[in-house]
Amino acid sequence: MDEKTIKEGKSLAILSYILILGPLIALSINADKKNQFASFHIRQGLGLTLTFLLLGLTMSSYFNRADVNPELALNVAAPFWIFITLLNFYGMFTAVMGQYRPIPLLGTFFQKWLKKL
């Protein structure tokens, strides 16, 4: 990928790592003029957002039951949120550096599953 494409798509790539709203805004802005660099990072950011929401819904439906110990809920949920946060910072860092690297563990799946975007 050439430097011009990276430079033009860098702001959208960074924006895509702001959970929930960032990928949606970046996706709508990138819809007119498809930038490969921005599209790559939008898929990564959207995948992280979907993972964040899926984990949140799954854990909240389980941990909101009356028979679940609140300490257990925190001990299970905290590592997941830390993991998503670290992956988010990693993705944002690669976007700032102008690199075209998938997020560890999940990035290649995000690229396959969201390739239509």
C-alpha positions, -999 to +999 in steps of 0.1 A: +000+000+000+014+034-009+020+063+015-007+085-001-035+059+006-023+055+042-021+092+048-056+098+034-072+070+054-053+074+087-079+096+104-108+072+096-086+043+107-080+059+141-117+069+144-127+033+138-112+022+171-135+044+192-160+017+204-195+016+192-199+050+174-164+052+158-167+023+134-202+034+123-191+070+116-159+059+098-179+033+078-204+060+066-176+085+057-156+058+039-186+046+019-182+072-009-144+070-015-132+036-005-098+038+011-081+004+015-062+014+046-093+029+063-114-001+052-090-025+068-090-007+102-128-002+100-133-039+098-109-044+127-127-017+148-161-029+139-151-065+148-139-053+182-171-034+188-192-064+179-171-086+202-175-060+230-213-059+226-216-097+223-195-103+254-214-076+272-248-090+264-238-125+271-222-117+305-249-093+316-276-119+309-258-144+330-245-122+358-278-103+364-293-135+378-300-134+415-280-165+423-247-152+408-221-139+433-212-102+423-175-109+431-175-138+406-191-116+380-163-090+384-136-116+384-149-131+352-159-099+334-128-077+342-103-099+322-126-097+291-128-059+293-091-056+298-085-079+268-108-059+245-092-026+257-057-039+250-067-051+215-084-017+209-052+002+219-031-021+198-053-015+167-053+022+173-015+022+177-011+003+144-034+028+127-015+058+140+018+042+129+003+036+094+007-002+097-015-028+080-015-054+108-045-074+120-053-074+157-038-105+175-060-136+177-092-120+162-081-097+134-079-123+106-114-135+115-127-099+114-112-094+079-128-126+067-162-121+083-165-084+074-149-084+040-180-070+023-176-037+041 
